[in-house]
């Protein structure tokens, strides 16, 4: 009789110890790898859903603004070492900030172009200031899809002013913001004193 009781106690001890070890291993696994075991899965699911909703949006290749006779190629840029958006290398092309959404996707896409090129050479955004609310802006993507945007407003900022609204408007809608320089030329800094931004919304 005593041996049976001892056997039951030993079995209970083994079972309890096994459960304790199992729980301890689970806690260790999740505490050591919290991102790999939950957050990453949620992020991946979100990205997949986003791509499914916006699967028809290709990379932008051309910007067209008929009212000011703009028909320019679009190159892709990131940020400079000081955290500013990089600029086009020449006067005739525009650049899209490729760390942001593609034009037509939810969020604020940003395209920049030059104004007032040296030696009086025409630049792509020389006449950007002539746009008015209601004017149309077109983006052609790599799939030959044409996406239409409507000018909402135009604002002028100081060169070093913080402009989060240009890059980060989260209202679940699609926006395209066009940027160029204006104002007086600073010889030392080799840039102009102000920035002109045209805010547009997807039609």
C-alpha positions as a Markdown table, in Angstrom:
| # | Residue | x | y | z |
|---|---|---|---|---|
| 1 | Unk | 0.0 | 0.0 | 0.0 |
| 2 | Unk | 2.8 | 2.3 | 0.9 |
| 3 | Unk | 4.6 | 1.7 | -2.4 |
| 4 | Unk | 1.4 | 2.7 | -4.4 |
| 5 | Unk | 1.2 | 6.0 | -2.5 |
| 6 | Unk | 4.9 | 6.6 | -3.1 |
| 7 | Unk | 4.4 | 5.8 | -6.8 |
| 8 | Unk | 1.5 | 8.2 | -7.1 |
| 9 | Unk | 3.4 | 11.0 | -5.3 |
| 10 | Unk | 6.4 | 10.4 | -7.6 |
| 11 | Unk | 4.2 | 10.5 | -10.7 |
| 12 | Unk | 2.6 | 13.8 | -9.4 |
| 13 | Unk | 6.0 | 15.3 | -8.8 |
| 14 | Unk | 7.1 | 14.4 | -12.3 |
| 15 | Unk | 3.9 | 15.7 | -13.9 |
| 16 | Unk | 4.1 | 18.9 | -11.8 |
| 17 | Unk | 7.8 | 19.3 | -12.6 |
| 18 | Unk | 7.1 | 18.7 | -16.3 |
| 19 | Unk | 4.4 | 21.3 | -16.4 |
| 20 | Unk | 6.6 | 23.8 | -14.5 |
| 21 | Unk | 9.4 | 23.2 | -17.0 |
| 22 | Unk | 7.1 | 23.5 | -20.0 |
| 23 | Unk | 5.7 | 26.8 | -18.7 |
| 24 | Unk | 9.2 | 28.1 | -17.9 |
| 25 | Unk | 10.4 | 27.2 | -21.4 |
| 26 | Unk | 7.4 | 29.0 | -22.9 |
| 27 | Unk | 8.0 | 32.1 | -20.8 |
| 28 | Unk | 11.7 | 32.1 | -21.7 |
| 29 | Unk | 11.0 | 31.7 | -25.4 |
| 30 | Unk | 8.5 | 34.5 | -25.5 |
| 31 | Unk | 10.4 | 36.9 | -23.3 |
| 32 | Unk | 13.6 | 36.3 | -25.2 |
| 33 | Unk | 11.9 | 36.6 | -28.6 |
| 34 | Unk | 8.9 | 38.9 | -28.1 |
| 35 | Unk | 9.1 | 40.5 | -31.6 |
| 36 | Unk | 9.6 | 37.2 | -33.4 |
| 37 | Unk | 6.6 | 35.6 | -31.9 |
| 38 | Unk | 3.7 | 37.9 | -32.4 |
| 39 | Unk | 4.5 | 41.5 | -33.4 |
| 40 | Unk | 6.2 | 40.4 | -36.6 |
| 41 | Unk | 3.3 | 38.3 | -37.6 |
| 42 | Unk | 0.9 | 41.2 | -37.0 |
| 43 | Unk | 3.1 | 43.5 | -39.0 |
| 44 | Unk | 3.4 | 41.0 | -41.9 |
| 45 | Unk | -0.3 | 40.6 | -42.0 |
| 46 | Unk | -0.8 | 44.3 | -42.1 |
| 47 | Unk | 1.7 | 44.7 | -44.9 |
| 48 | Unk | 0.0 | 41.9 | -46.9 |
| 49 | Unk | -3.4 | 43.5 | -46.5 |
| 50 | Unk | -2.0 | 46.8 | -47.6 |
| 51 | Unk | -0.4 | 45.4 | -50.7 |
| 52 | Unk | -3.6 | 43.5 | -51.6 |
| 53 | Unk | -5.6 | 46.7 | -51.4 |
| 54 | Unk | -3.0 | 48.7 | -53.4 |
| 55 | Unk | -1.8 | 46.0 | -55.8 |
| 56 | Unk | -2.6 | 48.0 | -58.9 |
| 57 | Unk | -0.3 | 50.9 | -58.0 |
| 58 | Unk | 3.0 | 50.6 | -59.8 |
| 59 | Unk | 6.2 | 52.7 | -59.4 |
| 60 | Unk | 5.7 | 56.2 | -60.8 |
| 61 | Unk | 7.6 | 57.0 | -64.0 |
| 62 | Unk | 6.2 | 60.2 | -65.3 |
| 63 | Unk | 4.6 | 63.5 | -64.0 |
| 64 | Unk | 2.3 | 65.5 | -66.2 |
| 65 | Unk | 0.8 | 68.9 | -65.4 |
| 66 | Unk | -0.9 | 70.1 | -68.6 |
| 67 | Unk | -1.8 | 73.6 | -67.3 |
| 68 | Unk | 1.9 | 74.5 | -66.9 |
| 69 | Unk | 3.2 | 72.3 | -69.6 |
| 70 | Unk | 5.1 | 69.8 | -67.4 |
| 71 | Unk | 5.8 | 66.4 | -68.8 |
| 72 | Unk | 8.8 | 65.0 | -66.9 |
| 73 | Unk | 10.4 | 61.7 | -65.9 |
| 74 | Unk | 10.4 | 60.7 | -62.3 |
| 75 | Unk | 13.5 | 59.4 | -60.6 |
| 76 | Unk | 13.7 | 57.9 | -57.1 |
| 77 | Unk | 15.6 | 59.4 | -54.1 |
| 78 | Unk | 15.9 | 58.9 | -50.3 |
| 79 | Unk | 17.2 | 61.2 | -47.6 |
| 80 | Unk | 20.5 | 63.1 | -47.5 |
| 81 | Unk | 22.9 | 62.6 | -44.6 |
| 82 | Unk | 21.3 | 65.5 | -42.7 |
| 83 | Unk | 17.8 | 64.0 | -43.0 |
| 84 | Unk | 16.5 | 66.2 | -45.8 |
| 85 | Unk | 14.8 | 65.0 | -49.0 |
| 86 | Unk | 17.4 | 64.6 | -51.8 |
| 87 | Unk | 17.0 | 66.7 | -55.0 |
| 88 | Unk | 17.1 | 66.0 | -58.8 |
| 89 | Unk | 20.5 | 66.1 | -60.4 |
| 90 | Unk | 19.4 | 68.1 | -63.4 |
| 91 | Unk | 16.7 | 70.7 | -64.3 |
| 92 | Unk | 14.5 | 68.5 | -66.4 |
| 93 | Unk | 13.5 | 65.6 | -64.1 |
| 94 | Unk | 11.6 | 65.3 | -60.9 |
| 95 | Unk | 12.3 | 63.0 | -58.0 |
| 96 | Unk | 9.9 | 61.0 | -55.8 |
| 97 | Unk | 10.8 | 60.3 | -52.1 |
| 98 | Unk | 10.7 | 56.5 | -52.3 |
| 99 | Unk | 10.6 | 55.8 | -48.6 |
| 100 | Unk | 7.1 | 57.1 | -48.6 |
| 101 | Unk | 3.9 | 55.8 | -50.3 |
| 102 | Unk | 3.7 | 55.5 | -54.1 |
| 103 | Unk | 1.5 | 58.2 | -55.7 |
| 104 | Unk | -2.0 | 56.7 | -55.5 |
| 105 | Unk | -1.5 | 54.8 | -52.3 |
| 106 | Unk | -2.8 | 56.0 | -49.0 |
| 107 | Unk | -0.7 | 58.7 | -47.4 |
| 108 | Unk | 1.4 | 61.6 | -48.7 |
| 109 | Unk | 3.6 | 61.0 | -51.7 |
| 110 | Unk | 6.2 | 63.7 | -52.3 |
| 111 | Unk | 7.7 | 64.8 | -55.6 |
| 112 | Unk | 10.3 | 67.5 | -55.9 |
| 113 | Unk | 11.7 | 69.5 | -58.9 |
| 114 | Unk | 14.0 | 72.4 | -59.5 |
| 115 | Unk | 13.1 | 76.1 | -60.0 |
| 116 | Unk | 15.4 | 78.7 | -61.5 |
| 117 | Unk | 18.3 | 76.7 | -62.9 |
| 118 | Unk | 21.6 | 78.4 | -63.6 |
| 119 | Unk | 22.4 | 80.2 | -66.8 |
| 120 | Unk | 18.7 | 80.7 | -67.4 |
| 121 | Unk | 18.2 | 77.1 | -68.4 |
| 122 | Unk | 14.4 | 76.2 | -68.0 |
| 123 | Unk | 13.7 | 74.0 | -65.0 |
| 124 | Unk | 10.8 | 71.6 | -64.6 |
| 125 | Unk | 9.0 | 73.5 | -61.8 |
| 126 | Unk | 9.6 | 77.1 | -63.0 |
| 127 | Unk | 5.9 | 77.6 | -63.3 |
| 128 | Unk | 4.7 | 75.5 | -60.4 |
| 129 | Unk | 3.6 | 78.7 | -58.6 |
| 130 | Unk | 1.0 | 79.3 | -61.3 |
| 131 | Unk | -1.1 | 76.3 | -60.4 |
| 132 | Unk | -4.5 | 77.0 | -58.8 |
| 133 | Unk | -7.0 | 75.0 | -56.8 |
| 134 | Unk | -8.8 | 72.6 | -59.1 |
| 135 | Unk | -5.9 | 72.1 | -61.6 |
| 136 | Unk | -5.2 | 68.5 | -62.5 |
| 137 | Unk | -1.9 | 66.6 | -62.0 |
| 138 | Unk | -1.3 | 63.2 | -63.6 |
| 139 | Unk | 1.1 | 60.4 | -62.6 |
| 140 | Unk | 1.9 | 57.6 | -65.0 |
| 141 | Unk | 3.1 | 54.4 | -63.4 |
| 142 | Unk | 5.2 | 51.6 | -64.7 |
| 143 | Unk | 2.0 | 49.7 | -65.7 |
| 144 | Unk | 0.9 | 52.7 | -67.8 |
| 145 | Unk | -1.9 | 53.4 | -65.3 |
| 146 | Unk | -2.7 | 57.1 | -65.1 |
| 147 | Unk | -3.6 | 58.4 | -61.6 |
| 148 | Unk | -5.3 | 61.9 | -61.4 |
| 149 | Unk | -4.8 | 64.4 | -58.6 |
| 150 | Unk | -6.5 | 67.7 | -58.0 |
| 151 | Unk | -4.7 | 70.7 | -56.6 |
| 152 | Unk | -6.1 | 71.6 | -53.2 |
| 153 | Unk | -3.9 | 74.5 | -52.0 |
| 154 | Unk | -0.5 | 76.0 | -52.3 |
| 155 | Unk | 1.7 | 77.0 | -49.4 |
| 156 | Unk | 5.1 | 78.8 | -48.9 |
| 157 | Unk | 7.5 | 77.8 | -46.2 |
| 158 | Unk | 10.8 | 79.0 | -44.9 |
| 159 | Unk | 13.8 | 76.8 | -46.0 |
| 160 | Unk | 14.4 | 75.3 | -42.6 |
| 161 | Unk | 10.8 | 75.3 | -41.4 |
| 162 | Unk | 9.4 | 72.0 | -40.1 |
| 163 | Unk | 6.8 | 70.7 | -42.6 |
| 164 | Unk | 5.5 | 67.4 | -41.2 |
| 165 | Unk | 2.1 | 68.0 | -43.0 |
| 166 | Unk | 3.9 | 67.7 | -46.3 |
| 167 | Unk | 5.3 | 64.2 | -45.6 |
| 168 | Unk | 3.0 | 62.7 | -43.0 |
| 169 | Unk | -0.8 | 63.3 | -43.4 |
| 170 | Unk | -2.6 | 60.2 | -42.1 |
| 171 | Unk | -6.2 | 60.6 | -43.0 |
| 172 | Unk | -6.6 | 57.3 | -44.9 |
| 173 | Unk | -6.7 | 59.2 | -48.2 |
| 174 | Unk | -4.2 | 59.5 | -51.1 |
| 175 | Unk | -2.2 | 62.8 | -51.6 |
| 176 | Unk | 0.5 | 64.0 | -53.8 |
| 177 | Unk | 2.6 | 67.0 | -52.7 |
| 178 | Unk | 4.9 | 68.8 | -55.2 |
| 179 | Unk | 7.9 | 70.8 | -53.8 |
| 180 | Unk | 10.2 | 73.3 | -55.3 |
| 181 | Unk | 12.4 | 76.2 | -54.2 |
| 182 | Unk | 11.6 | 79.9 | -54.5 |
| 183 | Unk | 12.8 | 83.2 | -52.9 |
| 184 | Unk | 16.3 | 84.7 | -52.8 |
| 185 | Unk | 19.3 | 82.7 | -53.8 |
| 186 | Unk | 21.9 | 82.1 | -51.0 |
| 187 | Unk | 25.3 | 81.9 | -52.6 |
| 188 | Unk | 27.0 | 80.3 | -49.6 |
| 189 | Unk | 24.4 | 77.6 | -49.0 |
| 190 | Unk | 23.6 | 77.3 | -52.8 |
| 191 | Unk | 19.9 | 77.2 | -52.2 |
| 192 | Unk | 16.9 | 79.5 | -52.1 |
| 193 | Unk | 15.3 | 81.0 | -49.0 |
| 194 | Unk | 11.8 | 79.4 | -49.3 |
| 195 | Unk | 10.0 | 76.3 | -50.4 |
| 196 | Unk | 6.8 | 76.2 | -52.4 |
| 197 | Unk | 4.5 | 73.2 | -51.8 |
| 198 | Unk | 1.5 | 72.3 | -53.9 |
| 199 | Unk | -0.9 | 70.0 | -52.1 |
| 200 | Unk | -3.0 | 67.7 | -54.2 |
| 201 | Unk | -5.6 | 65.0 | -53.5 |
| 202 | Unk | -6.4 | 61.9 | -55.5 |
| 203 | Unk | -9.4 | 62.3 | -57.7 |
